[in-house]
């Protein structure tokens, strides 16, 4: 890069990478815990149903909410690691680094705009569920918790999309780029 090129100072990239790795560690941990609790609750349901001939009313509902939560948190991790499905045709056709950066920036910007729209709609749903005080039928869980997990997952997607966009614009290649 030349002297006039736009870059972020190395100290800012270093700080961003630290925050990024901490957030990704929290996401990894949350998904592992959610999946472990989900597996345990489903295992208990199987034991109760087929061995003890009783049912646990709460296990299916808990597993469903944990699955939704881990899906949205995992979607943010997918953006961070660049593991979402994508079409690489344009990226394979162009060869010049500046053109690749423009395409990566455009792709990440589109994803970011989608996530922002999704977040605003999710926030409205979360606000309505909180305002009306909805609760789940089996475990009496306040419904703002599963919807809040969805909203947090979308915020994580926005965070990771923003970092990927900055990496594409300022030339710092990260895991969110496959060029």
Backbone as JSON Lines, residues from 0, in Angstrom:
{"i":0,"aa":"X","n":[0.84,-1.18,0.0],"ca":[0.0,0.0,0.0],"c":[0.88,1.24,0.0]}
{"i":1,"aa":"X","n":[0.45,2.22,-0.74],"ca":[1.23,3.45,-0.83],"c":[1.02,4.34,0.37]}
{"i":2,"aa":"X","n":[1.76,5.43,0.39],"ca":[1.7,6.35,1.53],"c":[0.35,7.02,1.61]}
{"i":3,"aa":"X","n":[-0.34,7.2,0.47],"ca":[-1.62,7.89,0.49],"c":[-2.8,6.96,0.67]}
{"i":4,"aa":"X","n":[-2.57,5.66,0.83],"ca":[-3.69,4.74,0.93],"c":[-4.38,4.87,2.29]}
{"i":5,"aa":"X","n":[-5.64,4.51,2.29],"ca":[-6.39,4.62,3.53],"c":[-6.26,3.32,4.31]}
{"i":6,"aa":"X","n":[-5.76,3.43,5.51],"ca":[-5.64,2.28,6.41],"c":[-6.01,2.72,7.81]}
{"i":7,"aa":"X","n":[-6.35,1.75,8.6],"ca":[-6.55,2.03,10.01],"c":[-5.21,1.87,10.7]}
{"i":8,"aa":"X","n":[-4.92,2.69,11.7],"ca":[-3.65,2.54,12.43],"c":[-3.55,1.14,13.03]}
{"i":9,"aa":"X","n":[-2.32,0.65,13.12],"ca":[-2.07,-0.7,13.63],"c":[-2.63,-0.88,15.04]}
{"i":10,"aa":"X","n":[-2.56,0.16,15.86],"ca":[-3.07,0.06,17.23],"c":[-4.57,-0.17,17.24]}
{"i":11,"aa":"X","n":[-5.3,0.47,16.32],"ca":[-6.75,0.27,16.25],"c":[-7.07,-1.16,15.8]}
{"i":12,"aa":"X","n":[-6.33,-1.67,14.81],"ca":[-6.55,-3.05,14.38],"c":[-6.27,-4.01,15.53]}
{"i":13,"aa":"X","n":[-5.21,-3.73,16.29],"ca":[-4.86,-4.59,17.41],"c":[-5.97,-4.6,18.45]}
{"i":14,"aa":"X","n":[-6.49,-3.42,18.79],"ca":[-7.6,-3.33,19.75],"c":[-8.85,-4.01,19.21]}
{"i":15,"aa":"X","n":[-9.13,-3.81,17.93],"ca":[-10.3,-4.43,17.32],"c":[-10.17,-5.95,17.34]}
{"i":16,"aa":"X","n":[-8.97,-6.45,17.05],"ca":[-8.75,-7.9,17.08],"c":[-8.95,-8.47,18.48]}
{"i":17,"aa":"X","n":[-8.53,-7.73,19.51],"ca":[-8.72,-8.19,20.89],"c":[-10.21,-8.29,21.23]}
{"i":18,"aa":"X","n":[-10.95,-7.23,20.93],"ca":[-12.39,-7.23,21.18],"c":[-13.05,-8.34,20.38]}
{"i":19,"aa":"X","n":[-12.64,-8.46,19.13],"ca":[-13.19,-9.48,18.23],"c":[-12.98,-10.88,18.79]}
{"i":20,"aa":"X","n":[-11.78,-11.17,19.27],"ca":[-11.51,-12.52,19.77],"c":[-12.25,-12.78,21.08]}
{"i":21,"aa":"X","n":[-12.41,-11.77,21.93],"ca":[-13.18,-11.94,23.16],"c":[-14.64,-12.24,22.84]}
{"i":22,"aa":"X","n":[-15.21,-11.47,21.93],"ca":[-16.61,-11.68,21.55],"c":[-16.8,-13.06,20.92]}
{"i":23,"aa":"X","n":[-15.87,-13.46,20.05],"ca":[-15.99,-14.78,19.44],"c":[-15.85,-15.89,20.49]}
{"i":24,"aa":"X","n":[-15.02,-15.7,21.49],"ca":[-14.9,-16.68,22.57],"c":[-16.19,-16.8,23.36]}
{"i":25,"aa":"X","n":[-16.82,-15.67,23.64],"ca":[-18.11,-15.68,24.36],"c":[-19.17,-16.38,23.51]}
{"i":26,"aa":"X","n":[-19.18,-16.1,22.21],"ca":[-20.13,-16.76,21.32],"c":[-19.92,-18.27,21.3]}
{"i":27,"aa":"X","n":[-18.67,-18.69,21.16],"ca":[-18.36,-20.13,21.18],"c":[-18.86,-20.78,22.47]}
{"i":28,"aa":"X","n":[-18.55,-20.15,23.59],"ca":[-18.95,-20.68,24.89],"c":[-20.48,-20.75,25.0]}
{"i":29,"aa":"X","n":[-21.17,-19.7,24.6],"ca":[-22.64,-19.69,24.68],"c":[-23.25,-20.8,23.84]}
{"i":30,"aa":"X","n":[-22.71,-21.02,22.65],"ca":[-23.25,-22.07,21.8],"c":[-22.99,-23.45,22.39]}
{"i":31,"aa":"X","n":[-21.8,-23.67,22.92],"ca":[-21.48,-24.97,23.53],"c":[-22.4,-25.23,24.72]}
{"i":32,"aa":"X","n":[-22.59,-24.24,25.58],"ca":[-23.47,-24.41,26.74],"c":[-24.91,-24.67,26.29]}
{"i":33,"aa":"X","n":[-25.4,-23.89,25.31],"ca":[-26.77,-24.07,24.83],"c":[-26.96,-25.47,24.24]}
{"i":34,"aa":"X","n":[-26.02,-25.92,23.44],"ca":[-26.15,-27.24,22.84],"c":[-26.04,-28.34,23.89]}
{"i":35,"aa":"X","n":[-25.18,-28.18,24.89],"ca":[-25.06,-29.18,25.95],"c":[-26.35,-29.29,26.75]}
{"i":36,"aa":"X","n":[-26.92,-28.14,27.12],"ca":[-28.19,-28.16,27.87],"c":[-29.29,-28.74,27.02]}
{"i":37,"aa":"X","n":[-29.3,-28.43,25.72],"ca":[-30.31,-28.98,24.83],"c":[-30.2,-30.5,24.74]}
{"i":38,"aa":"X","n":[-28.99,-31.01,24.57],"ca":[-28.79,-32.46,24.49],"c":[-29.21,-33.15,25.79]}
{"i":39,"aa":"X","n":[-28.85,-32.56,26.91],"ca":[-29.23,-33.15,28.2],"c":[-30.74,-33.16,28.37]}
{"i":40,"aa":"X","n":[-31.41,-32.07,28.01],"ca":[-32.87,-32.03,28.19],"c":[-33.57,-33.02,27.27]}
{"i":41,"aa":"X","n":[-33.1,-33.18,26.05],"ca":[-33.7,-34.16,25.13],"c":[-33.4,-35.58,25.61]}
{"i":42,"aa":"X","n":[-32.18,-35.82,26.09],"ca":[-31.83,-37.13,26.63],"c":[-32.73,-37.49,27.81]}
{"i":43,"aa":"X","n":[-32.95,-36.53,28.71],"ca":[-33.85,-36.77,29.84],"c":[-35.26,-37.07,29.36]}
{"i":44,"aa":"X","n":[-35.7,-36.38,28.33],"ca":[-37.04,-36.62,27.79],"c":[-37.15,-38.05,27.27]}
{"i":45,"aa":"X","n":[-36.12,-38.52,26.56],"ca":[-36.13,-39.89,26.05],"c":[-36.16,-40.9,27.2]}
{"i":46,"aa":"X","n":[-35.33,-40.67,28.21],"ca":[-35.31,-41.56,29.38],"c":[-36.67,-41.59,30.06]}
{"i":47,"aa":"X","n":[-37.22,-40.43,30.31],"ca":[-38.52,-40.36,30.98],"c":[-39.62,-41.0,30.15]}
{"i":48,"aa":"X","n":[-39.62,-40.76,28.86],"ca":[-40.7,-41.26,28.02],"c":[-40.63,-42.77,27.83]}
{"i":49,"aa":"X","n":[-39.45,-43.31,27.53],"ca":[-39.36,-44.71,27.15],"c":[-38.99,-45.65,28.29]}
{"i":50,"aa":"X","n":[-38.38,-45.15,29.33],"ca":[-38.01,-46.02,30.44],"c":[-38.96,-45.83,31.62]}
{"i":51,"aa":"X","n":[-39.24,-44.61,31.95],"ca":[-40.11,-44.34,33.1],"c":[-41.57,-44.14,32.71]}
{"i":52,"aa":"X","n":[-41.87,-44.16,31.43],"ca":[-43.22,-43.94,30.86],"c":[-43.91,-42.7,31.42]}
{"i":53,"aa":"X","n":[-43.13,-41.65,31.55],"ca":[-43.64,-40.34,31.95],"c":[-43.12,-39.34,30.92]}
{"i":54,"aa":"X","n":[-43.66,-38.15,30.93],"ca":[-43.15,-37.13,30.01],"c":[-42.72,-35.9,30.8]}
{"i":55,"aa":"X","n":[-41.76,-35.21,30.22],"ca":[-41.33,-33.92,30.76],"c":[-41.9,-32.85,29.84]}
{"i":56,"aa":"X","n":[-42.79,-32.06,30.35],"ca":[-43.45,-31.05,29.51],"c":[-42.5,-29.94,29.08]}
{"i":57,"aa":"X","n":[-41.49,-29.69,29.85],"ca":[-40.61,-28.54,29.61],"c":[-39.45,-28.82,28.68]}
{"i":58,"aa":"X","n":[-39.05,-30.07,28.49],"ca":[-37.81,-30.36,27.78],"c":[-37.85,-29.96,26.31]}
{"i":59,"aa":"X","n":[-38.96,-30.25,25.64],"ca":[-39.06,-29.9,24.22],"c":[-39.05,-28.38,24.02]}
{"i":60,"aa":"X","n":[-39.76,-27.68,24.87],"ca":[-39.81,-26.23,24.76],"c":[-38.44,-25.6,25.04]}
{"i":61,"aa":"X","n":[-37.76,-26.08,26.07],"ca":[-36.43,-25.59,26.39],"c":[-35.47,-25.85,25.22]}
{"i":62,"aa":"X","n":[-35.52,-27.05,24.67],"ca":[-34.64,-27.4,23.54],"c":[-34.92,-26.51,22.34]}
{"i":63,"aa":"X","n":[-36.18,-26.2,22.09],"ca":[-36.54,-25.34,20.96],"c":[-35.96,-23.94,21.13]}
{"i":64,"aa":"X","n":[-36.1,-23.37,22.31],"ca":[-35.58,-22.02,22.53],"c":[-34.06,-21.99,22.5]}
{"i":65,"aa":"X","n":[-33.44,-23.02,23.01],"ca":[-31.97,-23.09,22.95],"c":[-31.48,-23.27,21.52]}
{"i":66,"aa":"X","n":[-32.23,-24.02,20.71],"ca":[-31.85,-24.21,19.31],"c":[-31.94,-22.88,18.55]}
{"i":67,"aa":"X","n":[-33.0,-22.14,18.77],"ca":[-33.15,-20.84,18.11],"c":[-32.04,-19.89,18.55]}
{"i":68,"aa":"X","n":[-31.76,-19.88,19.85],"ca":[-30.71,-19.0,20.37],"c":[-29.35,-19.35,19.78]}
{"i":69,"aa":"X","n":[-29.03,-20.64,19.78],"ca":[-27.72,-21.04,19.25],"c":[-27.64,-20.82,17.75]}
{"i":70,"aa":"X","n":[-28.76,-20.89,17.06],"ca":[-28.77,-20.62,15.61],"c":[-28.4,-19.17,15.33]}
{"i":71,"aa":"X","n":[-29.01,-18.24,16.04],"ca":[-28.73,-16.83,15.78],"c":[-27.33,-16.43,16.24]}
{"i":72,"aa":"X","n":[-26.89,-16.96,17.37],"ca":[-25.53,-16.67,17.8],"c":[-24.53,-17.31,16.84]}
{"i":73,"aa":"X","n":[-24.84,-18.51,16.39],"ca":[-23.99,-19.19,15.42],"c":[-23.94,-18.49,14.08]}
{"i":74,"aa":"X","n":[-25.02,-17.81,13.71],"ca":[-25.01,-17.05,12.45],"c":[-23.98,-15.92,12.51]}
{"i":75,"aa":"X","n":[-23.86,-15.3,13.68],"ca":[-22.83,-14.27,13.84],"c":[-21.43,-14.87,13.72]}
{"i":76,"aa":"X","n":[-21.23,-16.04,14.31],"ca":[-19.94,-16.71,14.19],"c":[-19.67,-17.11,12.74]}
{"i":77,"aa":"X","n":[-20.71,-17.51,12.03],"ca":[-20.55,-17.85,10.61],"c":[-20.07,-16.67,9.8]}
{"i":78,"aa":"X","n":[-20.59,-15.5,10.1],"ca":[-20.13,-14.28,9.42],"c":[-18.68,-14.01,9.78]}
{"i":79,"aa":"X","n":[-18.35,-14.15,11.06],"ca":[-16.99,-13.87,11.51],"c":[-15.97,-14.8,10.85]}
{"i":80,"aa":"X","n":[-16.33,-16.06,10.69],"ca":[-15.4,-17.05,10.16],"c":[-15.5,-17.2,8.64]}
{"i":81,"aa":"X","n":[-16.44,-16.47,8.03],"ca":[-16.59,-16.56,6.58],"c":[-17.11,-17.91,6.13]}
{"i":82,"aa":"X","n":[-17.92,-18.56,6.95],"ca":[-18.37,-19.91,6.63],"c":[-19.79,-19.99,6.09]}
{"i":83,"aa":"X","n":[-20.44,-18.85,5.91],"ca":[-21.76,-18.88,5.29],"c":[-21.62,-19.19,3.81]}
{"i":84,"aa":"X","n":[-22.67,-19.75,3.25],"ca":[-22.65,-20.08,1.83],"c":[-22.57,-18.78,1.03]}
{"i":85,"aa":"X","n":[-21.82,-18.83,-0.06],"ca":[-21.69,-17.64,-0.89],"c":[-21.37,-18.05,-2.32]}
{"i":86,"aa":"X","n":[-21.56,-17.12,-3.2],"ca":[-21.2,-17.34,-4.6],"c":[-19.91,-16.58,-4.87]}
{"i":87,"aa":"X","n":[-18.89,-17.28,-5.31],"ca":[-17.57,-16.69,-5.51],"c":[-17.25,-16.43,-6.97]}
{"i":88,"aa":"X","n":[-18.23,-16.46,-7.85],"ca":[-17.97,-16.31,-9.27],"c":[-17.25,-14.99,-9.58]}
{"i":89,"aa":"X","n":[-17.77,-13.89,-9.09],"ca":[-17.16,-12.59,-9.38],"c":[-15.76,-12.52,-8.78]}
{"i":90,"aa":"X","n":[-15.6,-13.06,-7.58],"ca":[-14.29,-13.02,-6.93],"c":[-13.25,-13.86,-7.68]}
{"i":91,"aa":"X","n":[-13.69,-14.91,-8.36],"ca":[-12.73,-15.72,-9.11],"c":[-12.42,-15.12,-10.47]}
{"i":92,"aa":"X","n":[-13.33,-14.33,-11.01],"ca":[-13.1,-13.71,-12.32],"c":[-12.11,-12.56,-12.21]}
{"i":93,"aa":"X","n":[-12.27,-11.74,-11.19],"ca":[-11.39,-10.57,-11.07],"c":[-10.09,-10.98,-10.39]}
{"i":94,"aa":"X","n":[-9.03,-10.35,-10.81],"ca":[-7.71,-10.72,-10.29],"c":[-7.01,-9.57,-9.56]}
{"i":95,"aa":"X","n":[-7.35,-8.35,-9.87],"ca":[-6.65,-7.21,-9.27],"c":[-7.12,-6.99,-7.84]}
{"i":96,"aa":"X","n":[-6.16,-6.77,-6.97],"ca":[-6.43,-6.65,-5.54],"c":[-7.44,-5.55,-5.21]}
{"i":97,"aa":"X","n":[-7.34,-4.41,-5.89],"ca":[-8.26,-3.31,-5.62],"c":[-9.69,-3.69,-5.99]}
{"i":98,"aa":"X","n":[-9.85,-4.42,-7.1],"ca":[-11.19,-4.84,-7.51],"c":[-11.76,-5.87,-6.52]}
{"i":99,"aa":"X","n":[-10.92,-6.77,-6.04],"ca":[-11.36,-7.75,-5.06],"c":[-11.81,-7.04,-3.78]}
{"i":100,"aa":"X","n":[-11.06,-6.02,-3.36],"ca":[-11.44,-5.26,-2.16],"c":[-12.78,-4.57,-2.35]}
{"i":101,"aa":"X","n":[-13.02,-4.01,-3.53],"ca":[-14.3,-3.33,-3.79],"c":[-15.45,-4.33,-3.74]}
{"i":102,"aa":"X","n":[-15.26,-5.49,-4.36],"ca":[-16.32,-6.51,-4.34],"c":[-16.56,-7.0,-2.91]}
{"i":103,"aa":"X","n":[-15.47,-7.27,-2.16],"ca":[-15.63,-7.7,-0.77],"c":[-16.34,-6.64,0.07]}
{"i":104,"aa":"X","n":[-15.98,-5.38,-0.14],"ca":[-16.64,-4.3,0.6],"c":[-18.12,-4.23,0.24]}
{"i":105,"aa":"X","n":[-18.45,-4.36,-1.04],"ca":[-19.85,-4.3,-1.47],"c":[-20.65,-5.47,-0.89]}
{"i":106,"aa":"X","n":[-20.07,-6.67,-0.93],"ca":[-20.76,-7.84,-0.38],"c":[-21.0,-7.66,1.11]}
{"i":107,"aa":"X","n":[-19.97,-7.23,1.83],"ca":[-20.12,-7.04,3.28],"c":[-21.07,-5.9,3.61]}
{"i":108,"aa":"X","n":[-21.09,-4.87,2.79],"ca":[-22.03,-3.77,3.0],"c":[-23.47,-4.23,2.8]}
{"i":109,"aa":"X","n":[-23.71,-5.03,1.77],"ca":[-25.06,-5.58,1.55],"c":[-25.5,-6.43,2.73]}
{"i":110,"aa":"X","n":[-24.59,-7.28,3.22],"ca":[-24.91,-8.09,4.39],"c":[-25.18,-7.25,5.61]}
{"i":111,"aa":"X","n":[-24.42,-6.19,5.76],"ca":[-24.59,-5.28,6.89],"c":[-25.95,-4.58,6.84]}
{"i":112,"aa":"X","n":[-26.32,-4.11,5.65],"ca":[-27.63,-3.45,5.49],"c":[-28.75,-4.43,5.81]}
{"i":113,"aa":"X","n":[-28.65,-5.66,5.31],"ca":[-29.66,-6.68,5.61],"c":[-29.76,-6.9,7.12]}
{"i":114,"aa":"X","n":[-28.63,-7.03,7.78],"ca":[-28.64,-7.27,9.23],"c":[-29.22,-6.11,10.01]}
{"i":115,"aa":"X","n":[-28.97,-4.89,9.55],"ca":[-29.54,-3.72,10.23],"c":[-31.06,-3.7,10.09]}
{"i":116,"aa":"X","n":[-31.55,-4.0,8.9],"ca":[-33.0,-4.07,8.7],"c":[-33.59,-5.18,9.56]}
{"i":117,"aa":"X","n":[-32.95,-6.33,9.55],"ca":[-33.38,-7.47,10.35],"c":[-33.38,-7.12,11.83]}
{"i":118,"aa":"X","n":[-32.38,-6.37,12.29],"ca":[-32.3,-5.97,13.69],"c":[-33.44,-5.04,14.07]}
{"i":119,"aa":"X","n":[-33.77,-4.11,13.18],"ca":[-34.86,-3.18,13.51],"c":[-36.19,-3.92,13.62]}
{"i":120,"aa":"X","n":[-36.42,-4.88,12.75],"ca":[-37.66,-5.67,12.82],"c":[-37.65,-6.56,14.07]}
{"i":121,"aa":"X","n":[-36.51,-7.15,14.35],"ca":[-36.38,-8.0,15.53],"c":[-36.59,-7.2,16.81]}
{"i":122,"aa":"X","n":[-36.06,-5.99,16.83],"ca":[-36.24,-5.14,18.01],"c":[-37.71,-4.81,18.23]}
{"i":123,"aa":"X","n":[-38.43,-4.55,17.15],"ca":[-39.86,-4.25,17.27],"c":[-40.62,-5.44,17.86]}
{"i":124,"aa":"X","n":[-40.3,-6.64,17.39],"ca":[-40.93,-7.84,17.94],"c":[-40.57,-8.01,19.41]}
{"i":125,"aa":"X","n":[-39.3,-7.83,19.73],"ca":[-38.85,-7.94,21.12],"c":[-39.57,-6.93,22.01]}
{"i":126,"aa":"X","n":[-39.72,-5.72,21.52],"ca":[-40.42,-4.67,22.28],"c":[-41.88,-5.05,22.52]}
{"i":127,"aa":"X","n":[-42.54,-5.56,21.49],"ca":[-43.94,-5.96,21.63],"c":[-44.11,-7.12,22.6]}
{"i":128,"aa":"X","n":[-43.24,-8.12,22.5],"ca":[-43.33,-9.28,23.38],"c":[-43.08,-8.86,24.83]}
{"i":129,"aa":"X","n":[-42.14,-7.96,25.03],"ca":[-41.85,-7.47,26.39],"c":[-43.02,-6.66,26.93]}
{"i":130,"aa":"X","n":[-43.56,-5.81,26.09],"ca":[-44.67,-4.94,26.51],"c":[-45.91,-5.74,26.9]}
{"i":131,"aa":"X","n":[-46.21,-6.79,26.14],"ca":[-47.42,-7.57,26.41],"c":[-47.2,-8.66,27.45]}
{"i":132,"aa":"X","n":[-45.96,-8.88,27.84],"ca":[-45.68,-9.84,28.91],"c":[-45.93,-11.29,28.56]}
{"i":133,"aa":"X","n":[-45.75,-11.66,27.31],"ca":[-45.97,-13.05,26.9],"c":[-45.03,-13.99,27.64]}
{"i":134,"aa":"X","n":[-45.56,-15.19,27.96],"ca":[-44.76,-16.22,28.63],"c":[-44.95,-17.54,27.88]}
{"i":135,"aa":"X","n":[-43.95,-18.39,27.95],"ca":[-44.05,-19.68,27.26],"c":[-45.0,-20.59,28.03]}
{"i":136,"aa":"X","n":[-45.68,-21.51,27.33],"ca":[-46.71,-22.32,28.0],"c":[-46.16,-23.35,28.99]}
{"i":137,"aa":"X","n":[-45.1,-24.05,28.66],"ca":[-44.67,-25.17,29.5],"c":[-43.76,-24.74,30.65]}
{"i":138,"aa":"X","n":[-42.81,-23.88,30.38],"ca":[-41.85,-23.52,31.44],"c":[-42.09,-22.11,31.99]}
{"i":139,"aa":"X","n":[-43.1,-21.44,31.48],"ca":[-43.48,-20.11,31.95],"c":[-42.32,-19.12,31.83]}
{"i":140,"aa":"X","n":[-41.51,-19.29,30.81],"ca":[-40.37,-18.43,30.56],"c":[-40.84,-17.12,29.93]}
{"i":141,"aa":"X","n":[-40.38,-15.97,30.41],"ca":[-40.74,-14.73,29.73],"c":[-40.22,-14.78,28.29]}
{"i":142,"aa":"X","n":[-41.09,-14.49,27.34],"ca":[-40.73,-14.65,25.93],"c":[-39.72,-13.63,25.45]}
{"i":143,"aa":"X","n":[-39.46,-12.6,26.26],"ca":[-38.42,-11.67,25.84],"c":[-37.03,-12.31,25.9]}
{"i":144,"aa":"X","n":[-36.89,-13.42,26.63],"ca":[-35.58,-14.09,26.68],"c":[-35.23,-14.76,25.35]}
{"i":145,"aa":"X","n":[-36.09,-15.63,24.78],"ca":[-35.72,-16.18,23.48],"c":[-35.67,-15.13,22.37]}
{"i":146,"aa":"X","n":[-36.59,-14.18,22.41],"ca":[-36.55,-13.12,21.4],"c":[-35.35,-12.19,21.62]}
{"i":147,"aa":"X","n":[-34.96,-12.02,22.88],"ca":[-33.76,-11.24,23.17],"c":[-32.5,-11.93,22.66]}
{"i":148,"aa":"X","n":[-32.47,-13.25,22.78],"ca":[-31.32,-14.0,22.24],"c":[-31.25,-13.84,20.72]}
{"i":149,"aa":"X","n":[-32.41,-13.83,20.08],"ca":[-32.45,-13.61,18.63],"c":[-31.9,-12.22,18.3]}
{"i":150,"aa":"X","n":[-32.33,-11.21,19.04],"ca":[-31.88,-9.84,18.8],"c":[-30.38,-9.71,19.05]}
{"i":151,"aa":"X","n":[-29.88,-10.32,20.11],"ca":[-28.45,-10.28,20.4],"c":[-27.66,-10.96,19.28]}
{"i":152,"aa":"X","n":[-28.18,-12.09,18.79],"ca":[-27.53,-12.76,17.67],"c":[-27.45,-11.87,16.44]}
{"i":153,"aa":"X","n":[-28.5,-11.13,16.18],"ca":[-28.49,-10.21,15.03],"c":[-27.51,-9.07,15.26]}
{"i":154,"aa":"X","n":[-27.43,-8.57,16.49],"ca":[-26.43,-7.53,16.8],"c":[-25.02,-8.07,16.6]}
{"i":155,"aa":"X","n":[-24.8,-9.32,16.96],"ca":[-23.49,-9.94,16.72],"c":[-23.21,-10.05,15.22]}
{"i":156,"aa":"X","n":[-24.25,-10.36,14.44],"ca":[-24.08,-10.39,12.98],"c":[-23.69,-9.01,12.46]}
{"i":157,"aa":"X","n":[-24.31,-7.97,13.0],"ca":[-23.97,-6.6,12.6],"c":[-22.52,-6.3,12.96]}
{"i":158,"aa":"X","n":[-22.12,-6.67,14.16],"ca":[-20.74,-6.42,14.59],"c":[-19.75,-7.11,13.65]}
{"i":159,"aa":"X","n":[-19.97,-8.4,13.39],"ca":[-19.04,-9.15,12.54],"c":[-19.07,-8.65,11.09]}
{"i":160,"aa":"X","n":[-20.24,-8.27,10.6],"ca":[-20.33,-7.72,9.25],"c":[-19.6,-6.39,9.15]}
{"i":161,"aa":"X","n":[-19.69,-5.58,10.2],"ca":[-18.99,-4.29,10.22],"c":[-17.48,-4.51,10.2]}
{"i":162,"aa":"X","n":[-17.01,-5.44,11.0],"ca":[-15.57,-5.72,11.02],"c":[-15.12,-6.24,9.66]}
{"i":163,"aa":"X","n":[-15.89,-7.14,9.06],"ca":[-15.54,-7.65,7.73],"c":[-15.53,-6.53,6.7]}
{"i":164,"aa":"X","n":[-16.5,-5.61,6.8],"ca":[-16.55,-4.47,5.89],"c":[-15.3,-3.6,6.06]}
{"i":165,"aa":"X","n":[-14.94,-3.3,7.3],"ca":[-13.74,-2.49,7.56],"c":[-12.49,-3.18,7.05]}
{"i":166,"aa":"X","n":[-12.42,-4.49,7.22],"ca":[-11.27,-5.24,6.72],"c":[-11.19,-5.16,5.2]}
{"i":167,"aa":"X","n":[-12.35,-5.23,4.54],"ca":[-12.36,-5.15,3.08],"c":[-11.99,-3.75,2.6]}
{"i":168,"aa":"X","n":[-12.5,-2.72,3.26],"ca":[-12.24,-1.35,2.84],"c":[-10.79,-0.95,3.1]}
{"i":169,"aa":"X","n":[-10.28,-1.29,4.27],"ca":[-8.95,-0.83,4.65],"c":[-7.84,-1.84,4.35]}
{"i":170,"aa":"X","n":[-8.2,-2.94,3.7],"ca":[-7.18,-3.85,3.22],"c":[-6.68,-4.87,4.22]}
{"i":171,"aa":"X","n":[-7.26,-4.94,5.38],"ca":[-6.85,-5.93,6.37],"c":[-7.63,-7.2,6.06]}
{"i":172,"aa":"X","n":[-6.95,-8.25,5.6],"ca":[-7.65,-9.48,5.24],"c":[-7.94,-10.28,6.49]}
{"i":173,"aa":"X","n":[-9.22,-10.64,6.66],"ca":[-9.62,-11.42,7.82],"c":[-10.26,-12.72,7.4]}
{"i":174,"aa":"X","n":[-10.8,-13.44,8.36],"ca":[-11.4,-14.73,8.07],"c":[-12.71,-14.58,7.31]}
{"i":175,"aa":"X","n":[-13.31,-13.4,7.35],"ca":[-14.56,-13.18,6.65],"c":[-14.39,-13.01,5.16]}
{"i":176,"aa":"X","n":[-13.16,-13.04,4.65],"ca":[-12.88,-12.9,3.23],"c":[-12.29,-14.2,2.7]}
{"i":177,"aa":"X","n":[-12.75,-14.61,1.57],"ca":[-12.21,-15.82,0.95],"c":[-11.56,-15.49,-0.38]}
{"i":178,"aa":"X","n":[-10.88,-14.42,-0.5],"ca":[-10.3,-14.06,-1.8],"c":[-8.9,-14.54,-1.94]}
